[in-house]
Amino acid sequence: MPKLFIVPTPVGNLDDMTMRAIQVLKDVDFILAEDTRTSSVLLKHFDIHTPLFAHHKYNEHQSLESVMDRLKVGQTAAVISDAGTPGLSDPGFLIVRECVRNGIEVECLPGATAAIPALVNSGLPMDRFCFEGFLPQKKGRQTRLKELATEPRTMVFYESPYRVLKTLTQFAEVFGADREASVSREISKIHNETLYGTIAELIDHFKTTEPKGEFVIVVKGLD
């Protein structure tokens, strides 16, 4: 029977890969990867030799038809991203939606994502939270920030090292410089680190310390 597996991959330490995820990647007919070069390293590490094809934001619309054709004749496939769970700020949504529309079974394996460890590490309320992922870089960015100004839930954002300081500065302008926040970087890697404080204090830190690695910013909601 055709089936699509969404397979999380480690966000840092390769030992975070689950045994079931390894077996699924060995058993499916083919694997769709965000970056075949990055994923080839992972597959080689776990001795996985399943055929690998590129499936990223620049080609997923074009590749969708051929992937669906293979699934419709009974093949099985797995989707992986460079790190974490596909579909969360990574390619994956389109093919899942198409499988659902065509009655093809989809199963997402539990596994790594950067958002939850950063949220738990933050020390901020996590009974209710909203995941914002990457904010729009230009169009719609200020509009979205203004919409979030009165958000009562803890907010989780992804950010690149090149925009961390700019984003925190914008947060100070919209949320207030005294709003509590945390910044986690390099989750599950050697240089894993979480910083705590007000947005103003975090801005001061990154004015003197160059941001390095992949970042998750967690901001307390409006009281």
C-alpha positions in Angstrom: 0.0 0.0 0.0 1.3 3.5 -0.8 2.3 5.6 2.2 4.2 8.8 3.0 6.3 9.0 6.1 7.4 12.3 7.6 10.7 11.6 9.3 12.3 14.0 11.7 16.1 14.2 11.6 18.5 15.5 14.3 18.8 19.2 14.8 22.3 18.7 16.2 23.7 15.5 17.6 23.2 12.5 15.3 22.6 10.3 18.2 19.1 12.0 18.5 18.0 9.9 15.4 15.5 7.3 16.5 15.9 3.6 15.7 12.5 3.6 14.0 13.4 6.6 11.8 16.5 4.8 10.6 14.5 1.6 9.8 11.8 3.6 7.9 14.4 5.3 5.8 15.9 1.9 5.0 12.5 0.3 4.1 10.8 3.0 1.9 11.1 2.9 -1.8 12.6 6.4 -2.0 13.5 9.5 0.1 12.7 13.1 -0.6 15.3 15.4 0.9 15.5 19.2 1.3 19.2 19.1 0.5 20.6 15.8 -0.9 24.2 16.8 0.0 23.3 17.4 3.7 21.1 14.3 3.8 23.7 12.1 2.1 25.9 12.6 5.2 23.1 11.5 7.5 22.3 8.4 5.3 25.9 7.4 5.0 26.3 7.6 8.8 23.4 5.2 9.4 24.3 2.9 6.4 21.1 3.8 4.5 21.2 3.2 0.7 17.6 4.1 -0.3 17.3 6.3 -3.5 17.4 10.0 -2.6 15.8 12.8 -4.5 15.7 16.6 -4.0 12.5 18.1 -2.7 12.9 21.7 -1.6 11.0 25.0 -1.7 12.4 25.8 -5.1 11.3 22.6 -6.8 8.5 21.1 -4.7 5.7 22.3 -7.0 7.4 20.8 -10.0 8.4 17.5 -8.3 5.0 17.0 -6.7 3.3 15.4 -9.7 6.0 12.8 -10.3 6.1 11.9 -6.6 2.4 11.5 -6.5 2.5 9.3 -9.6 4.9 6.9 -7.8 2.8 6.8 -4.6 -0.4 6.2 -6.5 1.1 2.9 -8.0 1.9 1.7 -4.5 5.3 2.9 -3.6 6.3 4.3 -0.2 8.3 7.4 0.4 9.8 9.4 3.3 10.3 13.1 3.5 13.3 14.5 5.5 14.6 18.0 5.9 18.1 19.3 6.7 17.2 19.2 10.4 14.1 18.7 12.5 10.6 17.8 11.4 9.6 18.4 7.8 6.7 20.9 7.3 7.8 23.1 10.3 9.5 26.0 8.5 10.7 23.3 6.0 9.3 21.7 2.8 6.7 19.0 3.4 3.3 20.7 3.6 2.4 20.5 -0.1 3.0 16.8 -0.5 1.2 16.0 2.8 -1.8 18.0 1.6 -1.8 16.2 -1.8 -1.6 12.8 -0.2 -4.5 13.6 2.1 -6.5 14.8 -0.9 -5.8 11.5 -2.7 -6.5 9.2 0.2 -2.8 8.2 0.6 -1.8 7.4 4.2 0.5 9.8 5.9 2.4 9.1 9.1 4.6 11.6 10.9 7.2 9.9 13.2 7.9 11.7 16.5 11.3 13.2 16.7 13.5 16.2 16.7 12.4 19.8 16.4 14.2 22.9 17.7 11.0 24.7 18.9 10.1 22.5 21.8 13.5 22.2 23.5 13.9 26.0 23.2 10.4 26.5 24.7 11.1 24.2 27.6 14.5 25.7 28.2 13.1 29.3 28.2 11.4 29.0 31.7 8.5 30.9 30.2 4.9 29.7 30.4 4.4 26.7 28.0 0.9 25.6 28.8 -0.2 27.6 25.8 2.2 28.9 23.1 2.2 29.9 19.4 4.8 28.9 16.9 5.6 31.7 14.5 8.7 30.1 12.8 10.5 32.6 10.5 8.9 36.0 10.3 8.5 37.4 6.8 11.8 39.1 5.9 10.3 42.1 4.2 6.6 42.3 3.1 4.2 41.7 5.9 6.8 41.6 8.7 5.7 44.8 10.5 2.1 43.9 10.1 2.7 40.5 11.7 4.7 41.9 14.5 1.9 44.4 15.3 -0.6 41.6 15.3 1.5 39.8 17.9 1.9 42.8 20.2 -1.2 41.7 22.2 -0.6 38.0 21.9 -1.0 36.5 25.4 0.7 33.2 24.7 4.4 32.5 24.7 5.7 33.0 21.2 8.4 30.9 19.5 10.4 32.3 16.5 13.2 30.9 14.3 15.9 33.2 13.2 19.2 33.1 11.4 22.4 34.5 13.0 22.5 37.3 10.5 19.1 38.8 11.6 19.1 38.0 15.4 20.0 41.5 16.5 17.7 43.2 14.0 14.8 41.0 15.1 15.4 41.5 18.8 15.5 45.3 18.1 12.2 45.1 16.3 10.8 43.0 19.2 11.8 45.7 21.6 10.0 48.3 19.6 6.8 46.3 19.3 6.7 44.2 22.5 8.6 46.5 24.8 12.3 46.4 25.8 11.4 45.0 29.2 9.5 41.9 27.9 11.0 38.6 29.1 12.6 36.4 26.5 15.2 33.7 25.9 17.5 32.9 23.0 18.6 29.4 22.3 21.2 28.5 19.7 22.9 25.3 18.4 20.3 23.1 20.1 21.7 19.6 20.7 25.1 20.6 19.4 28.4 21.0 21.2 27.9 24.8 21.6 24.3 24.5 22.7 23.4 27.6 24.8 20.4 29.4 26.1 20.4 33.1 27.2 17.8 34.7 29.4 16.7 38.2 30.2 14.7 41.1 29.0 14.7 41.8 25.2 16.9 44.9 26.0 19.4 42.7 27.9 19.6 40.2 25.0 20.1 43.1 22.6 23.0 44.3 24.7 24.6 40.9 24.7 24.5 40.5 20.9 25.9 44.0 20.4 29.1 42.7 21.8 28.9 39.0 20.9 28.6 37.9 17.3 25.6 35.6 16.8 26.7 32.2 15.6 24.6 29.1 14.8 20.9 28.6 14.3 18.6 30.5 16.7 15.2 30.0 18.4 13.8 33.1 20.2 11.1 32.6 22.8 9.2 35.7 23.9 6.7 35.9 26.8 3.2 36.8 25.9 1.4 40.0 27.0 0.3 39.7 30.7 
